[in-house]
Amino acid sequence: MRRGRRRAPVYRGRPDRLGAFLLPSLRGTAFESGYRQWLALEAWPSVAGEKAAAHSRAASLHMGVYTVHVATNLWAVELSYRKEAFLRRLRELFEGVEIAEVRFVVRRLEPPDEAGGEPDADDLEAYLEELSPEDEAVIDEEAACLQDASLRAVARKAMAADFRYRRAREKMGWKPCARCGVVIPSGDLCTFCAREASPARAESLARLLAAMPWLSWEDCASLDPELTREEYINCYETLMSDLSGRLQEISTRAPKDQPLEREDRTICTAYCMLKSGEPPHVLNEDSIKRHLGDGLFALFSMAKEDP
């Protein structure tokens, strides 16, 4: 049977209980939750077994739902019969991680390097090297927090493997997540940080652009360094769509021989500033006319002459 391409492991061998290798220094920090979830997803091949893992891939863990993408309906049915066993095993391995349900979703499983995810394991192996003395010193310092010798040995082995794969990914051009530092193939934030930060940041950005619609992505990013270009574009397009719809409504209902109401005029101005990227002191009649069109500009100009 032809096997699918496997993901490069973060550590080798059977995963032990989470408490055995979760870095003591992460406990109580903002990174702990993301780190635990990441480990739970990385452990799927060990939990599912080699045959099942060749036809499935852990995709996300959000609000207690552990989602696994499966190559075919047949495999989805097969794995669903073992859902409770998978759930028990995940809970056993990752105590403290909220896993209430394992859900299987049929998706086409692209090779990880084509999908922009993990590189092929064989490619990654070529970049693996022995750890530097500095990395070894960090690992020794972290592992020293554990009193039990056998536990300390497990933790050290896991940390050493993680360090080696991290360094290999860095050599392949991966960059650290702007929030938690986990290396990722592209973008500014890893999956978990983007999921946690996106709703609050989107709301904050929407308020900012509503108040100052001329701001560019660079302007907004200078205020929030974690803001990604994709988040800015999504917010910009949402606001542009809203303002465009309201302009259409104004054009339809506004009397053709009367000036625009103050609120309608404000909407027109916001649209022009968002479209042009020009602040109020730069925006001029030519720019407004170009963006509003002759008919709406005539009503806008009429309103301008009011005291």
PyMOL commands that set and color helices and strands:
alter all, ss='L'
color gray80, all
select helices_A, chain A and resi 18-21+24-26+32-42+44-48+50-53+73-80+83-93+121-125+133-143+149-171+191-211+217-223+229-253+262-276+285-292+294-304
alter helices_A, ss='H'
color red, helices_A
select strands_A, chain A and resi 56-62+65-70+101-106+175-176+183-184
alter strands_A, ss='S'
color yellow, strands_A
deselect
rebuild
show_as cartoon
